[in-house]
Amino acid sequence: MTDQTDRLTVLFMPESAYGPTNQCIGLGKVLLDRGHRVVFAAERSWEGRLAPLGFVEALVDLAEPDPDASEEAAGQFWIDFINETAPEFRKPTIEQLASFIQPTYQALIDGARYCEPQLRAIIEEHRPDVLVEDNVVAFPALLTSGAPYVRIVSCNPLEVRGDDIAPVFSGYAEDDHGPWAAFLEEFDRTHGETWASFNAWVQEQGTPALPRRDFIHTSAAANLYVYPEALDYVAARPLDDTWHRMSSSVRETDEDYRLPDDVRDRPADSALIYLSLGSLGGADIGLLQRLVDLLGTTRHRVIVSMGPRSDEIRLADNMTGDAIVPQTKIIPQVDLVITHGGNNTTTESMHFGKPMIVLPLFWDQYDNAQRVHERGFGRRLATYDFADEELLAAVEELLGDSALRQRCAEVGAQIRSEEGLRVGADVIERVGLEHRAGR
């Protein structure tokens, strides 16, 4: 427990979706347990969900509130956005740059512009000793407060660009550089004007210019990223000493999970599988239902994270599930994870030593899917074009590969020993204490 004289006020500004917010919740809980005061400048749909964990809610609107709207689910801003753009996920990643990636950046930028006065007021009220952002666009108020800023990359770390690694969002292989240049050229064509406009605006708010192709600043104080060494890119793209790797970041706030009797007492030849397309990908109920139906034909038991439209999903007799499940308490109990490749699920599966089948939908999920595949920790499948027998064969192959299961278990044990959550909390705490000492 921290002495009261060293008690910091830490302000987190996570992107609205479950992944980044849960990432910050995990770090915030460690800091809270150390006696620090933790403030969340989260998006308003998280109201009432953070205070019960002990955090101060200082919430922001990312757009003009709708007075006629009913109470929203946490992260509803992005659930709605994903629902509207889901058809784009069937396109090759280079085509998604114009139809999905650029509109996503624009939506994030619009939110940053809209909430800038709110964020400045929150910082003025709470006067944090250190500010932490887990997002992919800059919020100038975080850089101009006078307190140090820590950046978290909780997406795939290809987000930190380099000449010898594949372009972020591409899902391209590490050993085939051929398509990289065309992808970057298309990125510049589709994002150049958006970047230039945002770069001008953040400088008007008092921040330095943005790095080329980036919509967020690297911190001079400290930067964190969440990725295990077994999947990392640092051999091809070294990082300077402001960067700190959290091999995993598994929050400790999930409730315990007891397997239902009919899932726990399964036949000896039946494995236990966890199926999740994430809080946003689960909105694609056509894809989720297809996976449910296919896995329903197997002898295995399946736990399904059913997502925001759970009332529309029909589970098979060998399954159990709910709209939201305590993922970090489920993954340790299963034999295989079938996932969309979100960074949280990918790194949590590695943390607990579980092989994966990855069906990417958007953003960095293609990069995670490719990395898991090319590093031999699972299989990447074409999300909308896989054949039924291809998925079923991959399930049996991974479950029957004892050498892979042993390798996953050994890597998982190493990751857990590194206590990534506390590594991140230590960095944030150090930056805050050094700033206070220097006042």
C-alpha positions in Angstrom: 0.0 0.0 0.0 1.3 3.4 -1.0 2.0 6.0 1.7 -0.5 8.9 1.5 2.3 11.3 0.7 3.0 9.3 -2.5 -0.6 8.8 -3.4 -1.0 9.7 -7.1 -4.0 10.7 -9.1 -3.8 8.7 -12.4 -6.2 9.6 -15.2 -7.0 6.9 -17.9 -8.4 7.9 -21.3 -9.4 4.6 -23.0 -11.0 4.2 -26.4 -14.6 3.4 -25.9 -14.8 -0.3 -26.9 -14.4 -3.2 -24.4 -10.8 -4.1 -25.4 -9.0 -0.9 -24.5 -11.3 -0.1 -21.6 -10.8 -3.5 -20.0 -7.1 -3.1 -20.6 -7.1 0.1 -18.6 -9.4 -1.4 -15.9 -6.8 -4.1 -15.3 -4.0 -1.6 -14.9 -6.2 0.8 -12.9 -7.1 -2.0 -10.4 -3.4 -2.7 -9.6 -2.8 1.1 -9.1 -6.0 1.3 -7.0 -4.8 -1.6 -4.8 -1.6 0.3 -4.3 -3.5 3.2 -2.8 -3.6 5.6 -5.8 -6.6 7.5 -6.9 -7.7 6.4 -10.4 -9.9 8.5 -12.6 -11.5 7.3 -15.8 -12.2 9.8 -18.5 -14.1 7.1 -20.4 -17.0 7.5 -22.9 -20.3 8.1 -21.3 -21.9 4.8 -22.1 -19.6 3.3 -19.3 -21.5 5.3 -16.7 -22.1 3.2 -13.6 -19.8 0.4 -14.6 -16.5 1.8 -13.4 -17.4 3.4 -10.1 -18.3 0.0 -8.5 -14.7 -1.1 -9.2 -13.4 1.8 -7.1 -12.6 4.2 -9.9 -13.7 7.9 -10.2 -16.0 8.3 -13.3 -15.3 11.6 -15.1 -17.0 10.7 -18.4 -17.0 12.4 -21.8 -19.4 12.5 -24.7 -17.8 11.8 -28.1 -20.7 13.3 -30.0 -23.8 15.4 -29.3 -26.0 13.3 -26.9 -29.3 12.1 -28.3 -32.0 13.2 -25.9 -34.3 10.5 -27.2 -31.8 7.6 -26.9 -32.5 4.8 -24.3 -29.8 3.7 -21.9 -26.8 2.4 -24.0 -24.7 -0.6 -23.6 -21.0 0.1 -22.7 -19.2 0.8 -25.9 -22.5 1.3 -27.8 -20.8 4.0 -29.9 -18.6 1.4 -31.6 -21.2 -1.4 -31.6 -23.4 0.8 -33.7 -20.5 1.8 -36.0 -19.4 -1.9 -36.5 -23.0 -2.9 -37.3 -23.2 -0.3 -40.0 -19.9 -1.2 -41.6 -19.9 -5.0 -41.2 -20.2 -5.6 -45.0 -16.8 -4.1 -45.4 -15.1 -6.9 -43.5 -15.5 -9.3 -46.5 -13.1 -7.1 -48.5 -9.3 -7.6 -48.8 -7.5 -5.5 -46.2 -6.1 -3.2 -48.9 -9.7 -2.3 -50.0 -10.7 -1.8 -46.4 -8.4 1.1 -46.1 -10.8 3.3 -47.9 -14.1 1.7 -46.8 -13.4 0.9 -43.2 -10.0 2.1 -41.8 -10.3 5.7 -42.9 -13.9 6.1 -41.7 -12.9 4.6 -38.4 -10.1 7.0 -38.0 -12.4 9.9 -38.9 -15.0 8.8 -36.3 -12.3 8.7 -33.7 -11.0 12.1 -34.8 -14.5 13.5 -34.6 -14.8 12.2 -31.1 -11.4 13.7 -30.1 -12.3 17.1 -31.4 -15.8 17.0 -29.8 -14.6 16.1 -26.3 -11.5 18.3 -26.2 -13.2 21.0 -24.0 -14.7 18.4 -21.8 -11.3 16.7 -21.3 -9.6 19.9 -20.5 -12.2 20.6 -17.8 -11.8 17.1 -16.3 -8.0 17.5 -16.1 -8.4 20.9 -14.5 -10.8 19.5 -11.9 -8.8 16.3 -11.0 -5.2 17.6 -11.6 -3.7 14.2 -12.4 0.0 13.4 -11.7 0.1 11.2 -14.8 -2.3 10.7 -17.8 -2.6 7.4 -19.6 -4.1 7.0 -23.1 -5.1 3.8 -24.7 -6.3 4.9 -28.1 -5.1 5.3 -31.7 -5.7 9.0 -32.1 -4.4 12.0 -30.1 -6.3 13.9 -27.5 -4.4 17.1 -27.2 -5.5 17.9 -23.6 -3.5 14.9 -22.4 -0.3 16.3 -23.9 -0.8 19.9 -22.8 -1.8 19.4 -19.1 1.7 19.9 -17.7 1.7 16.4 -16.3 3.4 13.5 -18.1 1.6 11.4 -20.6 1.9 7.6 -21.0 0.8 6.0 -24.2 -0.5 2.4 -24.3 -0.6 0.4 -27.5 -3.1 -2.4 -26.7 -3.6 -3.2 -30.3 -1.1 -5.3 -32.3 2.3 -3.5 -32.1 2.7 -3.2 -35.8 0.9 0.1 -34.9 4.5 1.2 -34.1 5.7 1.4 -37.6 9.0 0.2 -39.1 10.6 -0.4 -42.5 11.2 -4.2 -41.9 7.7 -5.1 -40.5 4.5 -5.5 -42.4 2.2 -2.5 -42.6 -0.4 -2.3 -39.7 -3.9 -3.5 -40.7 -2.6 -5.5 -43.6 -2.4 -9.0 -42.2 0.5 -9.6 -44.6 3.2 -12.3 -43.9 6.5 -11.3 -42.5 8.4 -13.2 -45.2 6.7 -11.7 -48.2 7.5 -8.0 -48.6 6.1 -7.9 -52.1 2.7 -6.3 -51.3 3.9 -4.0 -48.6 4.7 -0.9 -50.7 1.3 -1.0 -52.5 -0.5 -1.2 -49.2 1.4 1.8 -47.8 0.7 3.8 -51.0 -3.0 3.1 -50.7 -2.9 4.1 -47.0 -1.3 7.4 -48.0 -3.9 7.9 -50.8 -6.9 7.2 -48.6 -5.6 8.8 -45.3 -3.4 11.6 -46.4 -6.0 14.4 -46.3 -7.5 13.1 -43.0 -4.0 13.0 -41.4 -3.1 16.5 -42.6 -6.3 18.0 -41.3 -5.9 16.3 -37.9 -2.2 17.2 -37.7 -3.0 20.9 -38.2 -5.7 20.7 -35.5 -3.7 19.1 -32.8 -0.9 21.6 -33.3 -3.5 24.4 -33.0 -4.3 22.9 -29.6 -0.7 23.2 -28.5 0.8 19.8 -29.3 3.8 18.9 -31.5 3.2 17.7 -35.0 2.2 14.1 -35.5 4.7 11.6 -37.0 4.0 10.7 -40.6 1.1 8.3 -41.0 0.4 8.3 -37.3 -2.6 9.9 -35.6 -1.1 9.8 -32.1 2.1 10.9 -30.5 4.7 8.7 -28.9 5.4 9.7 -25.3 8.7 11.1 -24.3 8.1 9.8 -20.8 7.1 6.2 -21.3 5.2 4.0 -23.7 3.6 0.6 -23.1 2.5 -2.2 -25.4 0.8 -5.5 -24.8 2.3 -8.4 -26.7 4.2 -11.6 -25.7 7.8 -12.0 -26.7 6.9 -15.1 -28.6 4.8 -13.1 -31.1 6.7 -9.8 -30.9 8.4 -7.8 -33.8 11.3 -6.2 -31.9 14.0 -8.2 -33.8 12.8 -6.6 -37.0 11.8 -3.3 -35.5 13.8 -2.4 -32.4 12.3 0.1 -29.9 14.0 2.7 -27.8 14.1 2.7 -24.0 10.9 4.6 -23.6 9.0 1.5 -24.7 8.1 -1.3 -22.3 6.6 -4.6 -23.2 3.8 -6.0 -21.1 3.8 -9.7 -22.2 0.2 -9.8 -21.2 -2.3 -7.7 -19.3 -4.9 -10.0 -17.8 -7.3 -8.0 -15.7 -8.2 -9.4 -12.2 -11.7 -8.0 -12.0 -13.6 -10.8 -13.8 -15.9 -12.9 -11.6 -15.1 -16.5 -11.1 -16.7 -18.9 -13.6 -18.0 -22.4 -12.7 -18.7 -24.6 -15.7 -22.3 -25.8 -15.9 -22.7 -29.5 -15.1 -23.4 -30.6 -18.6 -20.3 -28.9 -19.9 -18.0 -29.9 -17.0 -19.1 -33.6 -17.0 -18.3 -34.2 -20.7 -17.2 -37.5 -22.3 -13.6 -38.4 -22.1 -13.0 -37.8 -25.8 -14.7 -34.4 -25.7 -12.6 -31.2 -25.5 -13.7 -27.8 -24.2 -13.7 -24.9 -26.7 -14.2 -21.2 -26.1 -15.8 -19.3 -29.0 -15.8 -15.5 -29.1 -15.9 -12.9 -31.9 -15.4 -10.1 -29.3 -17.8 -7.5 -28.0 -18.0 -5.9 -31.5 -17.5 -8.8 -33.9 -20.3 -10.7 -32.1 -22.7 -8.2 -33.7 -22.2 -10.2 -36.9 -24.8 -12.8 -36.0 -24.7 -14.5 -39.4 -21.0 -15.4 -38.9 -21.4 -16.3 -35.2 -24.5 -18.5 -35.9 -22.6 -20.3 -38.6 -19.8 -21.1 -36.2 -22.2 -22.2 -33.5 -24.0 -24.5 -35.9 -20.8 -26.1 -37.1 -19.4 -26.6 -33.6 -22.8 -28.0 -32.7 -22.0 -31.0 -34.9 -18.9 -32.0 -33.0 -18.5 -34.1 -29.9 -16.9 -31.2 -28.0 -18.4 -28.9 -25.5 -18.4 -25.1 -26.3 -18.6 -21.9 -24.2 -19.9 -19.1 -26.4 -19.5 -15.4 -25.8 -22.7 -14.4 -27.6 -22.2 -10.7 -27.9 -24.6 -7.7 -28.0 -27.3 -9.6 -30.0 -27.3 -12.7 -27.9 -31.1 -13.0 -28.0 -30.8 -13.8 -31.7 -28.3 -16.6 -31.3 -29.5 -20.3 -31.1 -27.0 -22.4 -29.2 -26.7 -26.2 -29.8 -27.2 -28.8 -27.1 -23.4 -29.1 -26.5 -23.1 -25.4 -25.6 -23.5 -22.8 -22.9 -23.0 -19.1 -23.2 -24.2 -15.6 -22.4 -24.0 -12.1 -23.9 -21.0 -11.3 -21.8 -18.8 -13.9 -20.1 -15.8 -13.6 -17.7 -13.3 -14.4 -20.4 -10.2 -14.4 -18.2 -11.7 -17.0 -16.0 -12.9 -19.2 -18.9 -9.8 -19.4 -21.1 -7.7 -21.2 -18.4 -10.3 -24.0 -18.3 -10.6 -24.6 -22.1 -8.5 -26.6 -24.6 -8.9 -24.4 -27.6 -9.9 -20.8 -28.4 -11.7 -19.8 -31.5 -11.4 -16.0 -31.8 -11.6 -12.9 -34.0 -8.1 -12.1 -33.1 -8.6 -9.0 -30.9 -5.5 -8.2 -29.0 -7.0 -8.9 -25.6 -8.2 -12.4 -26.6 -5.0 -13.2 -28.5 -2.7 -12.2 -25.6 -4.9 -13.7 -23.0 -4.9 -17.0 -24.9 -1.1 -16.9 -25.1 -1.0 -16.0 -21.3 -3.0 -19.1 -20.5 -1.2 -21.3 -23.0 -4.1 -22.1 -25.4 -3.8 -22.7 -29.2 -6.1 -20.6 -31.3 -8.1 -20.6 -34.5 -8.3 -17.0 -35.7 -11.0 -15.6 -37.9 -10.2 -11.8 -38.3 -12.8 -9.2 -39.0 -11.3 -5.8 -38.9 -8.5 -3.4 -37.7 -5.5 -5.2 -36.2 -7.2 -8.6 -36.0 -5.7 -9.6 -39.4 -2.2 -8.8 -38.0 -2.8 -10.9 -34.9 -4.2 -13.8 -37.0 -1.2 -13.8 -39.3 1.2 -13.6 -36.4 -0.4 -16.5 -34.5 -0.4 -18.5 -37.7 3.2 -17.7 -38.8 4.6 -18.3 -35.3 2.9 -21.7 -35.1 0.5 -21.1 -32.2 -2.7 -21.8 -34.2 -4.4 -21.4 -37.5 -5.7 -18.4 -39.5 -8.8 -19.1 -41.6 -10.5 -16.9 -44.1 -13.3 -15.5 -42.0 -16.1 -15.6 -44.5 -14.7 -18.1 -47.1 -13.6 -21.1 -45.0 -15.2 -24.4 -45.9 -17.1 -26.2 -43.2 -14.6 -29.1 -43.2 -11.7 -26.7 -43.0 -12.8 -25.4 -39.7 -13.7 -28.8 -38.3 -10.3 -30.2 -39.4 -8.5 -27.3 -37.8 -10.3 -28.0 -34.5 -9.3 -31.7 -34.5 -5.7 -30.9 -35.7 -5.0 -28.4 -32.9 -6.7 -30.5 -30.2 -4.7 -33.5 -31.3 -1.3 -31.8 -31.6 0.3 -32.7 -28.3 3.6 -31.0 -29.2 1.8 -27.7 -29.9 -0.2 -28.0 -26.7 3.0 -28.5 -24.7 4.7 -25.6 -26.4 1.7 -23.3 -25.7 1.7 -24.4 -22.1 5.5 -23.6 -21.7 5.1 -20.2 -23.4 2.1 -19.4 -21.2 4.0 -20.3 -18.0 6.8 -17.9 -19.1 4.3 -15.1 -19.9 2.5 -15.5 -16.6 5.8 -15.3 -14.7 6.6 -11.9 -16.2 3.5 -10.4 -14.6 2.8 -7.9 -17.4 0.0 -6.2 -15.6 2.4 -5.1 -12.8 5.1 -4.2 -15.3 2.7 -1.7 -16.8 1.5 -0.4 -13.4 5.1 0.0 -12.3 5.9 2.2 -15.3 2.8 4.4 -14.8 3.5 4.7 -11.1 7.2 5.6 -11.7 6.4 8.3 -14.2 3.9 9.9 -11.8 6.2 9.8 -8.8 9.1 11.2 -10.8 6.9 14.1 -12.0 5.7 14.8 -8.5 9.3 14.7 -7.1 10.4 17.1 -9.8 7.8 19.8 -9.1 
